[in-house]
Amino acid sequence: MNIEFHYYLTKYLALEAGFDNNEAEIIAYSSQYVDDNSTQYSIKLPDGSMYENYMTQTKNITRPRKQLMRIYLLFHFMPGNPTSPKTRRRDGKMHLLNTTSSSTHAQEIFYDATKSENLYSLGVASHMLADTISHQNFIGNFDEMNAMEGVWETLSPNIGHADAGYKPDIPNLVWHDPRLIEENATIDNTERVLLAANKLYKNFLMFTASPTNWTNVKANINEILKDKIDERHLSSYKKQMKIRVEKYKALILEHDAAADYNPNMWFEESVNEKIKFLDDKKVKFDPIKDKLSFKDDYKKTNWYRFQEAAKSYQKRAADKMEPIFSQIEIKEW
């Protein structure tokens, strides 16, 4: 999934499930910020010590293998049931770390976040659960089982869905996965979006105890995604996405809620920045790091609360997955 689902659709679902505007914003922003939280900062605390956040995404696949596995496996490619019929491949291979749709592990971790009553954790877990549906049959690590066919695909690293490009994340795309048996090979992303939306909506209702309105919610989503495309029309994806986002914004505005996302807003509300050379938020490889310190009452800010929730989520998820990870000797996070 991408920002279209993780922020706009998630916010719409949260509002329809009965969260107030501020609560829905925290959930949706946290969900999308999992993808945007790709810089590690050292921030000076009032006592002179330094605070460091955990990254929940990285665009740099040259990072140490264990760090990549922590980020991808726990936040974007949660391992599921490798024997699920939906994972059956033409080559007959299976993998312990294969992502499967809304697996038992993923739903248990999501339920733990719901029980915590922490909206930031709920947003992080919502991202993870939705990604198990869109990223199914890919592995959050370098592995030949991620490899697709074709000359272009051989140039991409076999990590996650890099070989498949954006195909798994385009919500109205019908595409072909040549790795899977014929019965599984035709992928209708709209069906996956509706499944993910239904999962999140039902879980949100567990939190709010509001009556269900899924029939109308589903109809609105279907209306937005009705113009499906196949792989011959991938060039129209970005134009169509802009149109769909405006339609989600209209649904959000019906709840009198803000409908715009700024990936730097929470950070800027929480942290004082003294840019030394280049803006570290925009440039990943700045040789001279910015001087950062927290603003007053930083522990009450959204950015700090998100970071603490991400750390807590990571620990819970790693503990839950330890029996599986121990089988492949992942000992450090």
C-alpha positions as CSV (number, residue, x, y, z in Angstrom):
1,M,0.0,0.0,0.0
2,N,1.0,3.6,-0.4
3,I,-0.1,7.0,0.9
4,E,-3.4,6.6,-0.8
5,F,-4.3,3.8,1.5
6,H,-2.1,4.4,4.5
7,Y,-3.2,8.0,5.1
8,Y,-6.3,9.0,3.1
9,L,-8.3,5.7,3.1
10,T,-7.2,4.9,6.7
11,K,-8.3,8.3,7.9
12,Y,-11.7,7.9,6.2
13,L,-12.1,4.5,7.8
14,A,-11.2,5.8,11.2
15,L,-13.7,8.6,10.9
16,E,-16.4,6.3,9.7
17,A,-15.6,4.0,12.6
18,G,-16.4,6.7,15.1
19,F,-13.0,8.2,16.0
20,D,-13.1,12.0,16.4
21,N,-11.1,14.2,14.0
22,N,-7.9,14.4,16.2
23,E,-8.0,10.6,16.9
24,A,-8.4,9.8,13.2
25,E,-5.5,12.1,12.3
26,I,-3.2,10.4,14.8
27,I,-4.1,7.0,13.5
28,A,-3.7,7.9,9.8
29,Y,-0.6,10.1,10.2
30,S,1.1,7.3,12.2
31,S,0.1,4.8,9.6
32,Q,1.6,6.8,6.7
33,Y,4.6,8.0,8.8
34,V,5.8,4.4,9.0
35,D,6.9,4.9,5.4
36,D,8.2,8.4,5.9
37,N,10.2,7.8,9.1
38,S,13.3,6.9,7.2
39,T,15.9,9.1,9.0
40,Q,17.7,8.4,12.2
41,Y,18.1,11.5,14.4
42,S,20.2,12.3,17.5
43,I,18.3,14.9,19.4
44,K,19.6,16.7,22.5
45,L,17.5,16.2,25.6
46,P,17.2,18.8,28.4
47,D,19.6,16.9,30.6
48,G,22.3,17.0,27.8
49,S,21.9,13.3,26.8
50,M,20.9,12.3,23.3
51,Y,17.6,10.8,22.1
52,E,17.6,8.5,19.1
53,N,14.6,7.3,17.2
54,Y,14.1,4.0,15.4
55,M,13.6,4.1,11.6
56,T,10.6,2.3,10.3
57,Q,11.4,2.6,6.7
58,T,14.6,2.9,4.6
59,K,15.3,3.8,1.0
60,N,18.9,2.6,1.4
61,I,19.1,-1.2,0.8
62,T,22.8,-1.1,1.5
63,R,22.1,-0.9,5.3
64,P,23.3,-3.8,7.4
65,R,21.3,-7.0,6.7
66,K,19.9,-7.3,10.3
67,Q,18.8,-3.6,10.3
68,L,17.0,-4.2,6.9
69,M,15.3,-7.3,8.3
70,R,14.1,-5.5,11.4
71,I,12.6,-2.7,9.4
72,Y,11.1,-4.7,6.5
73,L,10.0,-7.9,8.4
74,L,8.3,-6.1,11.3
75,F,6.8,-3.1,9.6
76,H,6.2,-4.0,5.9
77,F,6.6,-7.7,5.2
78,M,5.3,-9.5,8.3
79,P,5.9,-13.3,7.9
80,G,2.8,-15.4,7.8
81,N,1.7,-18.9,6.9
82,P,4.2,-20.3,4.3
83,T,1.8,-23.3,3.6
84,S,-1.2,-21.1,2.7
85,P,-2.8,-22.2,-0.6
86,K,-2.4,-18.6,-1.8
87,T,1.4,-18.9,-1.6
88,R,1.7,-21.8,-4.0
89,R,4.3,-21.2,-6.7
90,R,5.2,-22.7,-10.0
91,D,8.6,-23.8,-8.7
92,G,7.0,-25.4,-5.6
93,K,9.2,-23.4,-3.2
94,M,8.1,-22.2,0.3
95,H,9.8,-19.8,2.7
96,L,9.5,-19.3,6.4
97,L,9.5,-15.5,6.0
98,N,6.9,-15.3,3.2
99,T,4.4,-12.5,3.8
100,T,0.8,-13.8,3.7
101,S,-2.5,-11.9,3.9
102,S,-3.6,-10.8,7.4
103,S,-1.9,-13.8,8.9
104,T,-2.5,-15.0,12.5
105,H,0.7,-13.4,13.6
106,A,-0.2,-10.0,12.0
107,Q,-3.7,-10.0,13.5
108,E,-2.4,-10.9,17.0
109,I,0.0,-8.0,16.8
110,F,-2.7,-5.7,15.6
111,Y,-5.0,-6.9,18.4
112,D,-2.2,-6.1,20.9
113,A,-2.1,-2.6,19.6
114,T,-5.8,-2.3,19.9
115,K,-5.7,-3.4,23.5
116,S,-3.0,-0.9,24.3
117,E,-5.4,1.9,23.5
118,N,-2.5,3.9,22.1
119,L,-3.6,5.5,18.8
120,Y,0.0,5.9,17.5
121,S,0.5,2.1,18.0
122,L,-2.8,1.5,16.3
123,G,-1.6,3.5,13.3
124,V,1.7,1.6,13.1
125,A,-0.1,-1.7,13.4
126,S,-2.7,-0.7,10.8
127,H,0.2,0.0,8.3
128,M,1.7,-3.5,9.0
129,L,-1.7,-5.3,8.7
130,A,-2.6,-3.6,5.4
131,D,0.9,-4.3,4.0
132,T,0.5,-8.0,4.7
133,I,-2.3,-8.0,2.2
134,S,-0.7,-5.9,-0.6
135,H,2.8,-7.4,-0.1
136,Q,1.7,-11.0,0.2
137,N,4.0,-13.6,-1.5
138,F,7.1,-11.3,-1.1
139,I,9.8,-11.6,1.5
140,G,11.3,-8.7,3.5
141,N,14.8,-9.7,2.8
142,F,17.2,-10.4,-0.1
143,D,15.9,-13.6,-1.5
144,E,15.7,-15.2,-5.0
145,M,12.0,-16.0,-4.3
146,N,11.3,-12.3,-4.8
147,A,12.7,-12.4,-8.3
148,M,10.4,-11.7,-11.2
149,E,10.9,-12.4,-14.9
150,G,12.3,-10.1,-17.5
151,V,15.5,-8.1,-18.3
152,W,14.5,-5.0,-16.3
153,E,13.6,-7.1,-13.3
154,T,17.0,-8.7,-13.2
155,L,18.5,-5.2,-12.6
156,S,16.5,-4.7,-9.4
157,P,17.6,-6.1,-6.1
158,N,15.6,-9.2,-4.9
159,I,14.3,-7.6,-1.8
160,G,10.6,-7.2,-1.0
161,H,8.7,-6.3,-4.1
162,A,11.5,-4.3,-5.7
163,D,11.3,-6.6,-8.8
164,A,7.6,-6.0,-9.1
165,G,8.0,-2.2,-8.8
166,Y,4.9,-0.4,-7.7
167,K,2.5,-3.0,-9.0
168,P,1.5,-4.4,-5.5
169,D,0.7,-0.9,-4.3
170,I,-1.5,0.4,-7.2
171,P,-5.0,0.0,-5.8
172,N,-6.9,-0.3,-9.1
173,L,-4.4,-2.5,-10.9
174,V,-5.0,-6.0,-12.2
175,W,-1.6,-7.7,-12.8
176,H,0.1,-11.0,-13.3
177,D,2.6,-12.6,-10.9
178,P,4.5,-15.1,-13.0
179,R,6.0,-16.8,-9.9
180,L,2.7,-18.2,-8.8
181,I,0.6,-21.1,-10.1
182,E,-2.1,-20.2,-12.6
183,E,-4.8,-20.3,-10.0
184,N,-3.0,-17.6,-7.9
185,A,-1.2,-15.6,-10.6
186,T,-3.9,-13.0,-11.5
187,I,-3.8,-10.3,-8.9
188,D,-6.7,-7.9,-8.5
189,N,-5.5,-5.1,-6.2
190,T,-9.0,-3.7,-5.7
191,E,-10.0,-6.9,-4.0
192,R,-7.0,-6.6,-1.8
193,V,-7.7,-3.0,-0.9
194,L,-11.3,-3.9,0.0
195,L,-10.1,-6.7,2.2
196,A,-7.6,-4.5,4.0
197,A,-10.1,-1.8,4.4
198,N,-12.6,-4.2,5.9
199,K,-10.0,-5.6,8.3
200,L,-9.0,-2.2,9.6
201,Y,-12.6,-0.9,9.8
202,K,-13.8,-4.0,11.8
203,N,-10.8,-3.6,14.2
204,F,-11.4,0.1,14.5
205,L,-15.0,-0.7,15.5
206,M,-13.7,-2.9,18.3
207,F,-11.9,0.2,19.6
208,T,-14.9,2.6,19.3
209,A,-17.8,0.2,19.8
210,S,-19.7,2.2,17.1
211,P,-22.3,0.5,14.9
212,T,-21.1,-0.7,11.5
213,N,-21.7,1.2,8.3
214,W,-19.6,-1.1,6.2
215,T,-22.1,-1.3,3.3
216,N,-21.9,2.4,2.6
217,V,-18.2,2.6,3.3
218,K,-17.5,-0.2,0.9
219,A,-19.7,1.4,-1.8
220,N,-17.8,4.6,-1.5
221,I,-14.4,2.9,-1.9
222,N,-15.7,0.8,-4.8
223,E,-16.9,3.9,-6.5
224,I,-13.4,5.5,-6.2
225,L,-11.7,2.4,-7.5
226,K,-14.1,1.4,-10.2
227,D,-11.8,2.3,-13.1
228,K,-9.5,-0.6,-13.1
229,I,-6.3,-0.8,-15.2
230,D,-4.0,-3.6,-16.3
231,E,-0.2,-3.6,-16.8
232,R,-0.5,-2.0,-20.3
233,H,-1.8,1.2,-18.7
234,L,0.7,1.7,-15.8
235,S,1.6,5.1,-17.2
236,S,-1.8,6.4,-16.1
237,Y,-1.3,5.4,-12.5
238,K,-0.1,8.7,-11.1
239,K,-2.8,10.8,-12.9
240,Q,-5.5,8.4,-11.6
241,M,-4.1,8.5,-8.1
242,K,-4.3,12.3,-7.9
243,I,-8.0,12.0,-8.9
244,R,-8.7,9.3,-6.3
245,V,-6.9,11.2,-3.5
246,E,-9.2,14.2,-4.2
247,K,-12.2,11.9,-3.8
248,Y,-10.9,10.5,-0.5
249,K,-10.3,14.1,0.6
250,A,-13.9,14.9,-0.2
251,L,-15.1,12.0,2.0
252,I,-12.9,13.2,4.8
253,L,-14.1,16.7,4.5
254,E,-17.7,15.5,5.0
255,H,-16.6,14.8,8.6
256,D,-15.2,18.3,8.9
257,A,-11.7,16.9,9.3
258,A,-8.4,18.1,7.8
259,A,-7.5,16.2,4.6
260,D,-3.9,17.1,3.9
261,Y,-0.8,15.3,4.9
262,N,2.6,17.0,5.6
263,P,5.3,14.4,6.3
264,N,7.4,17.0,8.2
265,M,4.7,18.5,10.4
266,W,5.1,16.3,13.5
267,F,8.9,16.6,13.4
268,E,8.8,20.4,13.1
269,E,6.3,20.7,15.9
270,S,8.5,18.7,18.2
271,V,12.1,19.6,17.4
272,N,14.2,22.7,17.1
273,E,16.5,22.6,14.1
274,K,19.8,24.4,13.4
275,I,20.7,23.4,9.9
276,K,24.4,23.2,9.6
277,F,24.8,22.4,5.9
278,L,21.9,20.6,4.3
279,D,18.5,19.8,5.7
280,D,18.7,16.3,7.1
281,K,15.0,15.7,6.6
282,K,15.5,16.2,2.8
283,V,19.0,14.9,2.3
284,K,19.9,11.4,3.5
285,F,23.7,11.8,3.2
286,D,24.5,15.1,4.8
287,P,28.2,15.1,5.8
288,I,27.5,17.7,8.5
289,K,24.6,16.7,10.7
290,D,22.0,19.3,11.8
291,K,22.0,20.4,15.5
292,L,18.7,19.2,17.0
293,S,17.0,19.8,20.3
294,F,13.5,19.1,21.6
295,K,11.0,21.9,22.2
296,D,9.3,22.4,25.5
297,D,6.9,19.6,26.6
298,Y,8.4,17.4,23.9
299,K,7.0,14.2,25.5
300,K,3.5,15.5,24.7
301,T,4.3,16.0,21.0
302,N,3.0,13.7,18.3
303,W,6.5,13.0,16.8
304,Y,7.9,11.8,20.2
305,R,4.8,9.8,21.0
306,F,5.0,8.1,17.6
307,Q,8.6,7.2,18.1
308,E,8.0,5.7,21.5
309,A,5.0,3.8,20.0
310,A,7.2,2.5,17.2
311,K,9.8,1.3,19.6
312,S,7.1,-0.4,21.8
313,Y,5.5,-2.0,18.7
314,Q,8.8,-3.3,17.5
315,K,9.6,-5.0,20.8
316,R,6.1,-6.6,20.9
317,A,6.3,-7.7,17.3
318,A,9.8,-9.1,17.6
319,D,8.8,-11.0,20.8
320,K,5.8,-12.4,19.0
321,M,7.9,-13.5,16.0
322,E,10.9,-14.8,18.0
323,P,10.0,-18.5,17.6
324,I,10.1,-18.0,13.8
325,F,13.1,-15.7,13.7
326,S,15.1,-18.0,16.0
327,Q,14.9,-20.7,13.4
328,I,16.8,-18.6,10.9
329,E,19.2,-17.3,13.6
330,I,18.1,-13.6,13.8
331,K,19.6,-12.8,17.2
332,E,20.0,-9.0,17.1
333,W,17.6,-6.2,16.4
